[in-house]
Structure formats: structure tokens, C-alpha cells
């Protein structure tokens, strides 16, 4: 988002962020479910959304911005909450699609 705001308008940065977020989450979760698949799609979706949420809170909000506005301001819906929701949905749905077609790997 920081780079997007520097090179385009805030609205365009939100749109690009909303489009890129589920694409990246889908690609990462496809790789995870095809190679590892140690957790269920629900649990994986929760983990995949908690990591960027924690980074947003600890690094962006508390250290860089020194404000919780990114979670409570008017723009927080498009800048924070919708992308986090899309990460969860993309990961969960990808996991459901892949786990139906491939068995879990056996641990040695």
C-alpha cells in the first residue's frame, strides 16, 4: 500500500491492493496445499490471515504510523478489513478445492 500510494492515488492503490491480495493468497496457498498440507483449509486460512494482521498491527500501526487509524478509520474497510477477508477466503477456498482432489502427504 505504501508503494501504491507513492505512485498513484489512494483510491487506485486500494483497488490494486484488493485485486492483488486474493491472487497472491491463492498462489501461496496452492503451493502450501500441494506440497505440505499439514493443516485443514479452515485452520490454514486463519493462520494465513493472522500473519498479515499481526504485521499490520505490530509493525505498521504501532511502530510506523503510531496510530490505530488503519483499523478504525473510514478507509480501513478497503485498506485493511476487505484485504484480510479476501486472504482468508482465497486460502480457505483454495484449500477446499485442492484437498478434495489430492490426498494428504504421509509424514515419514
PEJOUR-V995296 format. One record per backbone hydrogen bond with DSSP energy under -0.5 kcal/mol. NH is the residue of the N-H (numbers start at 0). CO is the residue of the C=O. E is the energy in kcal/mol with one decimal. If there is no record, write none. Layout:
nh,co,e
NH,CO,E
NH,CO,E
This chain:
nh,co,e
4,0,-2.6
5,1,-1.2
6,2,-1.5
7,3,-1.7
12,8,-2.2
13,9,-2.2
14,10,-2.0
15,11,-2.7
16,12,-2.4
17,13,-2.5
18,14,-1.8
19,15,-3.0
20,16,-2.2
21,17,-0.6
22,18,-0.9
23,19,-2.7
24,20,-2.4
25,21,-2.2
26,22,-2.3
27,23,-2.6
28,24,-2.5
29,25,-2.4
30,26,-1.8
31,27,-2.3
32,28,-3.0
33,29,-2.1
34,30,-2.1
35,31,-3.0
36,31,-1.5
43,39,-2.7
44,40,-2.4
45,41,-2.0
46,42,-2.4
47,43,-3.1
48,44,-1.4
49,45,-2.1
50,46,-1.8
51,47,-0.7
52,48,-1.6
53,49,-2.7
54,50,-2.3
55,51,-2.7
56,52,-2.3
57,53,-3.3
58,54,-1.9
59,54,-1.6
60,55,-3.1
61,56,-2.0
62,57,-0.8
62,58,-0.5
63,58,-2.4
64,59,-3.5
65,60,-0.7
66,60,-2.0
70,67,-1.9
71,67,-1.1
72,68,-2.9
75,72,-1.2
76,73,-0.7
78,74,-2.4
79,75,-2.2
80,75,-2.3
81,76,-2.8
83,79,-1.9
84,80,-2.2
85,81,-2.7
86,82,-2.1
87,83,-2.0
88,84,-2.7
89,85,-2.7
90,86,-2.3
91,87,-2.9
92,88,-2.8
93,89,-2.1
94,90,-2.5
95,91,-2.4
96,92,-2.2
97,93,-2.6
98,94,-2.6
99,95,-1.1
100,96,-0.7
100,97,-0.6
101,97,-1.8
